[in-house]
């Protein structure tokens, strides 16, 4: 992740925006990687269709005079084309989904105004977005437990999303992947008049003397200022973050 100047308690929204843009920039290699796979499928299927079209055209010129073997070959080529069209459709949809996730995260992540949002939806969208982080995608075993019902809660979407980003980035960097897979639990819940997100990691510290990211502390401070109760615990090989906010019938 690129070096970013530490922020202070008096940091402006523009400072946080710069920090978020730096994080998005660090994900660029992962985003390109994720797009490359379906794009390769589209390109490969298209090339096969182009090559096969000439053969099919030649066979169709004298279709009435085709032998049984040639008719079988024609049917085989048509079936292969149908398969390639399905590959094109599937990979094109994959690309569209990736683009939608990216645009949604950038749009929501830059928002600082408070509104009612479903916590389950935020967690699901953020996890899909974080798949652009190749370590998170390939080296983190995720356990996701979302409550059946979590009423929409009033908060600033961008504050929570960027705090989750920073926590996961810090946790991945702190984990010694040579000692095993990093396991992370993502849980949502609703109790009485509060809603909750909990993220817990079971890690093997790569550097026990490494201090916590100053940026993470600032993101959590901003959440506290926004009315959240924050509980960050570092003991042994676990890291737990709990965010709570009372649910309200109307915006404060």
SVG drawing of the C-alpha trace seen along z (x, -y; Angstrom):
<svg xmlns="http://www.w3.org/2000/svg" viewBox="-40 -20 49 60">
<polyline fill="none" stroke="black" stroke-width="0.4" points="0.0,0.0 1.4,-3.4 2.8,-5.6 0.3,-8.1 1.0,-10.9 -0.7,-10.2 -3.8,-12.2 -4.5,-14.1 -7.7,-14.4 -8.3,-17.7 -8.2,-16.0 -10.6,-17.3 -13.0,-15.3 -10.5,-16.0 -7.7,-14.3 -9.8,-11.2 -10.8,-11.2 -7.1,-11.3 -6.5,-8.3 -9.4,-6.4 -8.1,-7.2 -4.7,-5.8 -6.4,-2.6 -8.3,-2.3 -5.1,-2.8 -3.5,0.0 -6.2,2.3 -5.6,1.5 -3.4,4.6 -6.1,6.8 -8.9,5.1 -6.9,5.6 -6.3,9.3 -10.0,9.9 -11.0,8.3 -8.3,10.1 -9.8,13.6 -13.3,12.9 -11.8,10.6 -9.5,13.5 -12.6,15.7 -14.4,13.2 -11.3,12.7 -10.6,16.5 -14.3,17.3 -14.5,14.6 -11.3,15.8 -12.7,19.3 -16.0,18.1 -14.2,16.1 -12.1,19.1 -15.0,21.5 -17.2,19.2 -15.1,19.7 -15.3,23.5 -19.1,23.4 -19.5,21.0 -17.6,23.5 -19.7,26.4 -23.0,24.5 -22.1,23.7 -23.0,27.2 -25.1,28.3 -27.3,30.6 -24.3,32.5 -22.7,33.0 -21.9,36.5 -23.1,37.9 -19.6,37.3 -19.7,33.7 -23.1,33.1 -21.9,34.4 -19.0,32.0 -21.2,29.1 -23.4,29.9 -20.3,30.3 -19.1,26.8 -22.5,25.3 -22.6,26.9 -19.1,25.5 -20.2,22.1 -23.2,22.3 -20.8,23.1 -18.6,20.1 -21.6,17.8 -22.5,19.0 -18.9,18.3 -19.1,14.8 -22.4,14.1 -21.2,15.4 -17.9,13.5 -19.5,10.3 -21.9,10.5 -19.0,11.1 -17.3,8.0 -20.5,6.0 -20.9,7.2 -17.3,6.3 -17.8,2.8 -21.0,2.3 -19.4,3.4 -16.5,1.0 -18.7,-2.0 -21.0,-1.3 -18.1,-1.2 -16.5,-4.4 -19.9,-6.2 -21.0,-5.0 -17.5,-5.1 -17.2,-8.8 -20.5,-9.6 -20.3,-11.3 -23.9,-12.2 -25.9,-10.0 -28.9,-8.0 -30.6,-4.7 -28.6,-1.7 -29.0,2.1 -25.9,3.4 -26.2,6.9 -26.0,5.2 -23.0,3.1 -21.1,6.1 -21.9,8.2 -21.0,5.3 -17.8,4.6 -16.7,8.2 -17.3,8.4 -15.4,5.2 -12.4,6.4 -12.0,9.4 -9.9,7.0 -7.3,7.4 -5.5,10.6 -4.4,11.5 -8.0,11.2 -9.3,13.2 -6.9,16.0 -5.3,16.2 -8.2,15.4 -10.7,18.0 -14.0,16.1 -16.9,17.2 -19.9,14.9 -22.8,15.0 -25.5,12.5 -28.5,12.1 -31.8,12.9 -33.2,9.5 -31.2,6.3 -33.4,3.2 -31.9,0.4 -29.8,-1.9 -28.8,-5.5 -25.1,-6.1 -22.5,-7.4 -21.8,-4.6 -18.4,-5.9 -17.2,-6.0 -17.9,-2.4 -16.7,-1.1 -13.3,-2.8 -12.9,-1.6 -13.5,2.0 -11.0,1.5 -8.3,0.2 -8.9,2.9 -8.6,5.7 -5.6,4.2 -3.8,3.9 -4.8,7.4 -3.6,9.0 -0.3,7.2 0.1,8.3 -0.6,12.0 2.3,14.4 0.9,16.3 3.7,18.7 2.2,20.1 -1.2,20.8 -4.3,19.3 -5.8,16.1 -9.3,16.8 -11.8,14.0 -15.4,14.0 -17.9,11.4 -21.0,11.2 -24.0,8.9 -26.7,8.8 -29.6,6.9 -30.5,6.7 -33.1,4.5 -32.4,1.0 -29.0,1.6 -27.4,3.1 -23.9,4.6 -21.1,5.5 -18.3,7.7 -15.1,8.6 -12.8,11.1 -9.5,12.5 -7.4,15.4 -3.9,14.4 -0.3,15.4 1.6,12.1 4.3,11.6 5.9,8.9 4.9,8.8 6.5,5.4 4.5,3.8 2.3,1.0 -1.2,0.5 -1.9,-1.6 -2.4,-5.2 -4.9,-5.5 -7.0,-2.8 -7.2,-4.7 -8.3,-7.8 -11.0,-5.9 -12.3,-4.4 -12.1,-7.9 -14.3,-9.3 -16.8,-6.4 -16.9,-7.3 -17.5,-10.9 -20.4,-9.8 -22.0,-8.0 -20.7,-4.4 -19.5,-2.4 -16.2,-0.9 -14.5,2.1 -11.1,3.0 -9.4,5.9 -5.9,7.3 -5.1,10.4 -3.0,13.4 -3.9,14.2 -7.3,12.5 -8.4,9.1 -12.0,8.1 -13.9,5.0 -17.5,4.3 -19.5,1.4 -22.9,0.6 -25.4,-2.1 -29.0,-2.6 -31.7,-2.2 -34.0,-5.2 -37.4,-5.6 -36.3,-9.0 -33.1,-10.7 -31.6,-12.7"/>
</svg>
